Amino acid sequence: MMGTAILWAELRRGLKNHLAYPIQAACEIITVIFIAVAVPALREGSFLRGISGAALEHPEKTVALVMVFVALIGLQIVHRVVGEESDLGTLEQLCLTPVGLPALIMFRCAADTIRMLPVVLMVVGFFSPSGQVVQILAIVCVIILLMNIGMLGIGFILGSLTLVAKRTGFIPNVVSLTLLPLAMSSSNELPAIIESAGSVVPFTQGIRLMERALKSFPVSSWVSDLMRLCILSALWLVIGIKCFVRAERFARERGLLGKY
């Protein structure tokens, strides 16, 4: 019950922010959709061709670009929460709550991911075969949630640096840039070493599964990859939380917890 209450509170907090600044919220949605169409278009060398054909010829790349924005939530939210709460002077209080700071961050990540889902589903629904829209959207929801669990685990590792070293916001930003080539390239277009490194990133596994879902591959052909994504994301989350908890203990012992 407590977890449900916290998640609902985080959802309401984000909704209030959107209602308080509706123009900003609308611009964010328009920007996500525009980039999803414009980038494949420019990659083809013609914006008009992208609007009329490039995005339709490669819908999986358009969806992958939208998924970048979802992955950024998990990747950057830990650093953002640590920075914002440190500036407000409330980070130490959050660490002392019965739920714990890692759990609160997980609920906030879940709430932000859920708020982003409608944008992704709109784009996916546009490219889905008319007779399989509901099935594909359900699969997409599962893929996105599993993917962002793993990206949050990586975010916890990056957030550990923020707790200890401070002012390391450039690191999540640099790591975020690596998602773009993964989103825009097929598995056979990347160098072998990059493909091998990317195979352990939940985002890569997520967009490959999304591609199969959009192409209506039989479920039996990719259910093993879905299980692999589940296991991979769980491992990243466990490792990330362990790193974050140790960094939190280190920062508290040295009086660094409330500073940023």
C-alpha positions as CSV (number, residue, x, y, z in Angstrom):
1,M,0.0,0.0,0.0
2,M,2.8,2.4,0.8
3,G,4.5,1.8,-2.5
4,T,1.2,2.5,-4.4
5,A,0.7,5.7,-2.4
6,I,4.2,6.9,-3.2
7,L,3.8,6.1,-6.9
8,W,0.5,7.9,-7.0
9,A,2.0,10.9,-5.2
10,E,4.8,11.1,-7.7
11,L,2.4,10.8,-10.6
12,R,0.3,13.7,-9.2
13,R,3.5,15.8,-8.6
14,G,4.5,15.4,-12.3
15,L,0.9,16.1,-13.5
16,K,0.7,19.2,-11.4
17,N,3.9,20.4,-13.0
18,H,2.5,19.8,-16.5
19,L,-0.8,21.6,-15.6
20,A,1.1,24.5,-14.0
21,Y,3.2,24.9,-17.2
22,P,1.1,23.6,-20.0
23,I,3.0,25.3,-22.8
24,Q,6.3,23.7,-21.6
25,A,4.6,20.3,-21.4
26,A,3.1,20.7,-24.9
27,C,6.5,21.8,-26.3
28,E,8.2,18.8,-24.8
29,I,5.8,16.4,-26.4
30,I,6.0,18.2,-29.8
31,T,9.8,18.2,-29.5
32,V,10.0,14.5,-28.9
33,I,7.7,13.7,-31.9
34,F,9.4,16.2,-34.2
35,I,12.9,14.8,-33.4
36,A,11.6,11.3,-34.0
37,V,10.6,12.3,-37.6
38,A,13.2,15.0,-38.3
39,V,16.3,12.9,-37.5
40,P,15.5,10.0,-39.8
41,A,14.5,12.6,-42.4
42,L,17.8,14.5,-42.2
43,R,19.7,11.2,-42.2
44,E,18.1,10.5,-45.6
45,G,19.3,13.9,-46.8
46,S,15.8,15.4,-47.3
47,F,13.4,16.6,-44.6
48,L,10.4,16.4,-46.9
49,R,11.4,12.8,-47.9
50,G,11.6,11.9,-44.3
51,I,8.2,13.2,-43.6
52,S,6.7,11.4,-46.5
53,G,8.8,8.2,-46.7
54,A,11.9,7.8,-44.6
55,A,10.1,7.4,-41.3
56,L,7.6,5.0,-42.9
57,E,10.3,2.9,-44.4
58,H,12.2,2.6,-41.1
59,P,9.6,2.9,-38.4
60,E,11.8,1.0,-35.9
61,K,14.4,3.8,-36.0
62,T,11.7,6.5,-35.4
63,V,10.4,4.5,-32.4
64,A,14.0,4.0,-31.2
65,L,14.5,7.7,-31.1
66,V,11.4,8.2,-29.0
67,M,12.7,5.5,-26.7
68,V,15.9,7.5,-26.2
69,F,13.8,10.0,-24.2
70,V,12.4,7.2,-22.0
71,A,15.9,5.8,-21.4
72,L,17.2,9.2,-20.4
73,I,14.7,9.2,-17.5
74,G,16.3,6.2,-15.9
75,L,19.8,7.3,-16.9
76,Q,19.7,10.8,-15.5
77,I,17.0,10.8,-12.8
78,V,19.3,9.7,-9.9
79,H,21.8,12.5,-10.6
80,R,18.9,15.0,-11.0
81,V,17.3,14.0,-7.7
82,V,20.6,14.1,-5.8
83,G,21.3,17.6,-7.2
84,E,17.8,19.0,-6.7
85,E,17.3,17.7,-3.2
86,S,20.8,18.8,-2.2
87,D,20.0,22.3,-3.4
88,L,16.8,22.3,-1.4
89,G,18.6,20.9,1.7
90,T,16.3,17.8,1.9
91,L,18.6,15.1,0.7
92,E,19.6,13.9,4.2
93,Q,15.9,13.8,5.3
94,L,15.1,11.6,2.3
95,C,17.9,9.2,3.2
96,L,16.4,8.8,6.7
97,T,12.9,8.0,5.5
98,P,11.6,4.4,6.2
99,V,11.4,3.7,2.5
100,G,14.9,4.9,1.7
101,L,16.4,7.1,-0.9
102,P,16.9,4.4,-3.6
103,A,13.3,3.3,-3.3
104,L,12.0,6.9,-3.6
105,I,14.1,7.4,-6.7
106,M,12.7,4.1,-8.2
107,F,9.1,5.3,-7.6
108,R,9.9,8.7,-9.2
109,C,11.5,7.0,-12.2
110,A,8.5,4.7,-12.6
111,A,6.1,7.8,-12.4
112,D,8.2,9.7,-15.0
113,T,8.3,6.6,-17.3
114,I,4.5,6.1,-17.0
115,R,4.0,9.8,-17.9
116,M,6.2,9.4,-21.0
117,L,4.4,6.2,-22.2
118,P,1.5,7.9,-24.0
119,V,3.9,9.7,-26.3
120,V,5.7,6.5,-27.2
121,L,2.5,4.6,-27.6
122,M,1.2,7.3,-30.0
123,V,4.2,6.9,-32.2
124,V,4.2,3.1,-32.0
125,G,0.4,3.0,-32.7
126,F,0.9,5.1,-35.9
127,F,3.4,2.6,-37.3
128,S,1.6,-0.6,-36.1
129,P,-0.4,-2.8,-38.4
130,S,-4.1,-2.0,-37.9
131,G,-5.1,-5.5,-36.9
132,Q,-2.3,-5.8,-34.2
133,V,-2.3,-2.4,-32.6
134,V,-3.5,-3.5,-29.1
135,Q,-1.2,-6.5,-29.0
136,I,1.9,-4.4,-30.1
137,L,1.1,-1.6,-27.6
138,A,0.9,-4.1,-24.8
139,I,4.2,-5.6,-25.7
140,V,5.8,-2.2,-26.0
141,C,4.7,-1.2,-22.5
142,V,6.4,-4.3,-21.1
143,I,9.6,-3.7,-23.1
144,I,9.8,-0.1,-22.0
145,L,9.3,-0.8,-18.3
146,L,11.9,-3.6,-18.4
147,M,14.3,-1.5,-20.4
148,N,14.1,1.5,-18.0
149,I,14.6,-0.7,-14.9
150,G,18.0,-1.5,-16.4
151,M,18.7,2.1,-17.4
152,L,17.9,3.1,-13.9
153,G,20.5,0.7,-12.6
154,I,23.1,2.4,-14.8
155,G,21.7,5.7,-13.5
156,F,22.3,4.6,-9.9
157,I,25.9,3.9,-10.7
158,L,26.3,7.4,-12.3
159,G,24.4,8.9,-9.3
160,S,26.9,7.3,-6.9
161,L,29.6,9.5,-8.5
162,T,27.4,12.5,-7.8
163,L,27.0,11.6,-4.2
164,V,30.8,11.3,-3.7
165,A,32.5,13.5,-6.3
166,K,29.8,16.2,-6.7
167,R,29.2,18.3,-9.9
168,T,29.5,15.3,-12.2
169,G,26.4,16.1,-14.3
170,F,28.5,16.1,-17.5
171,I,29.0,12.3,-17.1
172,P,25.3,11.3,-17.4
173,N,25.1,13.8,-20.4
174,V,28.1,12.2,-22.1
175,V,26.7,8.7,-21.5
176,S,23.3,9.8,-22.8
177,L,24.9,10.8,-26.2
178,T,25.9,7.2,-26.8
179,L,22.3,6.2,-27.0
180,L,21.8,8.1,-30.3
181,P,24.1,5.9,-32.5
182,L,22.5,2.8,-30.9
183,A,19.1,4.1,-31.8
184,M,19.9,5.1,-35.4
185,S,21.9,2.0,-36.4
186,S,20.8,-1.5,-37.0
187,S,22.7,-4.4,-35.3
188,N,24.6,-5.2,-38.5
189,E,25.6,-1.6,-39.1
190,L,27.7,-1.2,-36.0
191,P,31.3,-2.3,-35.5
192,A,31.7,-5.6,-33.8
193,I,33.3,-4.1,-30.6
194,I,30.5,-1.5,-30.3
195,E,27.8,-4.1,-30.9
196,S,29.3,-6.4,-28.2
197,A,29.5,-3.5,-25.7
198,G,26.0,-2.4,-26.6
199,S,24.6,-5.9,-26.1
200,V,24.9,-5.5,-22.3
201,V,23.0,-2.1,-22.4
202,P,19.2,-2.6,-21.7
203,F,18.4,0.2,-24.2
204,T,20.0,-1.8,-27.0
205,Q,18.1,-4.9,-26.1
206,G,14.9,-2.9,-25.8
207,I,15.1,-1.3,-29.3
208,R,15.9,-4.7,-30.9
209,L,12.8,-6.2,-29.3
210,M,10.8,-3.2,-30.3
211,E,11.9,-3.7,-33.9
212,R,10.7,-7.3,-33.9
213,A,7.4,-6.3,-32.3
214,L,6.8,-3.7,-35.0
215,K,7.6,-6.2,-37.8
216,S,5.1,-8.6,-36.3
217,F,7.6,-11.4,-35.6
218,P,6.0,-14.4,-33.8
219,V,6.2,-14.1,-30.1
220,S,8.0,-17.4,-29.9
221,S,10.9,-16.0,-31.9
222,W,11.8,-13.3,-29.4
223,V,10.4,-14.4,-26.0
224,S,13.9,-15.6,-25.0
225,D,15.3,-12.1,-25.8
226,L,12.6,-10.6,-23.6
227,M,13.7,-12.9,-20.7
228,R,17.3,-11.9,-21.4
229,L,16.3,-8.2,-21.1
230,C,14.5,-9.0,-17.9
231,I,17.5,-10.7,-16.4
232,L,19.9,-8.0,-17.7
233,S,17.9,-5.2,-16.3
234,A,17.5,-6.9,-12.9
235,L,21.3,-7.3,-12.7
236,W,22.0,-3.7,-13.6
237,L,19.4,-2.6,-11.0
238,V,20.9,-4.7,-8.2
239,I,24.5,-3.6,-9.0
240,G,23.4,0.0,-9.3
241,I,21.6,0.1,-6.0
242,K,24.5,-1.6,-4.2
243,C,26.9,1.0,-5.6
244,F,24.5,3.8,-4.6
245,V,24.0,2.6,-1.1
246,R,27.7,2.3,-0.5
247,A,28.3,5.8,-2.0
248,E,25.5,7.1,0.3
249,R,27.1,5.5,3.4
250,F,30.5,6.9,2.3
251,A,29.1,10.4,1.8
252,R,27.3,10.4,5.1
253,E,30.3,9.3,7.1
254,R,32.4,12.2,5.6
255,G,29.7,14.8,5.8
256,L,29.2,15.1,2.1
257,L,25.6,14.0,1.9
258,G,23.9,17.4,2.0
259,K,26.4,19.1,-0.3
260,Y,26.4,19.3,-4.0
